Amino acid sequence: MKCPYCDNILKEGKTALTFQMSDDRIIVVKDVPALICEECGEESVDIKDSKIVEKLVHKAIADGITMGFIIYNNAA
């Protein structure tokens, strides 16, 4: 797969996704599988993984977490 911005090759890797909500909550999901451009650093997360991250964030909010880190592989 090629980068939509610079047309270079995307490689498998991991990224951290940060969610900052309007009620001052900050939740970071670490080690999310992603395709990362070696040239410009653009990151792309698969829709399947995005849906898992969304569920993890909603669960953290439901659990009352106001600030925290979630490790993708440990929680998914």
C-alpha positions, 0 to 999 in steps of 0.5 A, spaced: 500 500 500 502 507 498 502 513 502 496 517 500 500 524 501 507 522 498 506 516 495 511 512 498 510 505 501 507 504 508 510 499 513 506 495 518 508 498 525 504 501 531 502 507 533 498 511 539 491 514 539 490 520 543 483 522 545 481 528 549 474 529 550 470 536 552 470 534 559 477 534 560 478 526 559 484 524 556 485 517 554 491 514 550 491 507 547 498 505 545 501 500 541 495 500 536 497 496 529 498 501 523 501 502 517 506 507 517 509 511 511 517 511 512 518 517 508 513 522 511 510 518 518 503 518 515 499 513 519 493 509 517 489 504 522 485 499 519 477 500 520 477 493 524 482 496 529 479 503 529 472 499 532 476 496 537 479 502 539 473 505 540 470 500 544 476 500 549 475 508 549 467 507 551 469 502 556 474 507 559 469 512 560 464 508 562 469 506 568 469 513 570 477 514 567 479 521 567 486 520 564 489 513 562 493 509 558 490 503 555 495 498 551 491 495 545 494 488 545 492 487 553 485 490 552 483 488 546 
